Amino acid sequence: MNRPPVDAACHPPELPALHAQAFPMLSPDQIRQAAPYGEEVRVPAGTVLLQSGGEEAAFYIVLDGYVEVLESEADGTQHSLLMHRDGEFTGSLDLFTDRPNAVTARADSDSRLLCLSRAGLAQLLLAEPVLADIVLRAFMLRRIGYLRRRPYGGAILRSAAGVGQADRVLDLAVIGGGPAGLAAAAYAASEGLHTLLIGGSLCGTDAPGAQALPGFPGTITGLCDGGLLRRAESQSRRFGSHVMPVRVATAFDSTSYPYRVWLDDGQMIEARSLIVATGLVEDGSGEGNTAWLDGCLDTDELGCILTGRAAAGSMQARAYESSQPGVFAVGAVRAGSVKHVLASIAEGAAAVRVVHRFLDASAH
Ligand SMILES: Cc1cc2nc3c(=O)[nH]c(=O)nc-3n(C[C@H](O)[C@H](O)[C@H](O)COP(=O)(O)OP(=O)(O)OC[C@H]3O[C@@H](n4cnc5c(N)ncnc54)[C@H](O)[C@@H]3O)c2cc1C
């Protein structure tokens, strides 16, 4: 087969470690593990597998061939972002949400692919923790990396250290860095909200408040092992931003607006909106990790946060919104949520849309 050269621009030299995790190559054994969840297909060169703006309906692993990923400009022209080669896979967090696909993927040569439907991918991720680790980490990094190419400038994940200087009031503070909080922060930052993510697994296993994700050893937590976090931080400074250091939210004040959250080092941050994604306490009781909220939000008998109609008692209630306007809850800490990693990611992504609506409404 005549193999095209891979575009060097697609592999930013300054991000080799992040790039390798965002675009990993599955081993033959891992591909064999994935095979029962999908179907092998052969496609001619030029076949469009995913269309920008459409629903991202399938996940493809390249068995033999090349798949090019293209991004559309505002004027409709497309430019090449990268080329997937044998063992690499397409896909993004959008596979778990109802958001339109951000890119186009097209076979660049006659190719043999393993095609998994959304349902097939979900089954694979729930049954195969090692593959889940690789795929979810890649999706998360692809979304976070996406913001670097966006023209927002200010769309960033900030460190608590950066708060209190310029842009004192955040658009959004996300509390808890499990799958729900990570997805929320990744979407919010990539969509231009001035976002801070506080605490949780993103901050590395040496961090207070950090923990391995139960059932998914290393999933997403591995995103930010110490070394990766440091590299990400040094990269992000080049964009005038910071990746958050290790912090735990210890108190919340809902009596003033912008809302105030205190961190374990005594710092106070101010935010126009909040997403609480602090999961459940680890003792197996099923209780929400909400003691730090000190009763400011309505919860059920297990301390999980009531949202939507259950919180507001109104048909007009915003999804994911707690009894406090502009304070949202997603993932395991939300009363009535499906306690699954993929459901948590979908909630984190979906809640950001509602945050946009809240911020737009409160700005007028
Ligand atoms: C034993 C076990 C096995 C499981 N197996 C599976 C499985 O096989 N498949 C599956 O889909 N799901 C499984 N789950 C469920 C899955 O782990 C959860 O549904 C999912 O992790 C919820 O994601 P989350 O982001 O809402 O919360 P979490 O993953 O709990 O993340 C919350 C984060 O917030 C941080 N945090 C807490 N308090 C604070 C604070 N005050 N300030 C800052 N940060 C804070 C925590 O440190 C944590 O990192 C399992 C759960 C358990 C307990």
The ligand as a Gaussian input file, in Angstrom:
#p B3LYP/6-31G(d) Opt

LIG

0 1
 C      -15.854000      -0.363000      44.203000
 C      -16.436000       0.356000      43.015000
 C      -16.380000      -0.225000      41.764000
 C      -16.931000       0.422000      40.647000
 N      -16.872000      -0.167000      39.414000
 C      -17.377000       0.471000      38.331000
 C      -17.339000      -0.106000      37.038000
 O      -16.826000      -1.216000      36.863000
 N      -17.868000       0.580000      35.980000
 C      -18.430000       1.824000      36.163000
 O      -18.878000       2.450000      35.191000
 N      -18.477000       2.394000      37.366000
 C      -17.981000       1.749000      38.450000
 N      -18.062000       2.329000      39.679000
 C      -18.733000       3.638000      39.795000
 C      -17.846000       4.775000      39.312000
 O      -16.585000       4.702000      39.960000
 C      -18.532000       6.090000      39.649000
 O      -19.828000       6.099000      39.133000
 C      -17.775000       7.277000      39.064000
 O      -16.451000       7.282000      39.510000
 C      -18.435000       8.560000      39.483000
 O      -17.685000       9.612000      38.956000
 P      -17.712000      11.053000      39.647000
 O      -16.827000      11.916000      38.840000
 O      -19.101000      11.477000      39.870000
 O      -17.110000      10.817000      41.124000
 P      -15.693000      10.271000      41.588000
 O      -15.092000       9.373000      40.581000
 O      -15.908000       9.754000      42.968000
 O      -14.797000      11.560000      41.665000
 C      -14.995000      12.562000      42.645000
 C      -13.683000      13.272000      42.840000
 O      -13.915000      14.419000      43.677000
 C      -12.872000      14.511000      44.629000
 N      -13.352000      15.244000      45.806000
 C      -14.159000      14.799000      46.776000
 N      -14.395000      15.791000      47.659000
 C      -13.713000      16.868000      47.234000
 C      -13.568000      18.217000      47.717000
 N      -14.172000      18.614000      48.838000
 N      -12.797000      19.081000      47.024000
 C      -12.193000      18.676000      45.868000
 N      -12.294000      17.424000      45.361000
 C      -13.055000      16.528000      46.044000
 C      -12.512000      13.057000      44.930000
 O      -11.202000      12.965000      45.430000
 C      -12.656000      12.406000      43.554000
 O      -11.434000      12.486000      42.845000
 C      -17.534000       1.701000      40.809000
 C      -17.581000       2.284000      42.080000
 C      -17.055000       1.627000      43.179000
 C      -17.144000       2.278000      44.535000

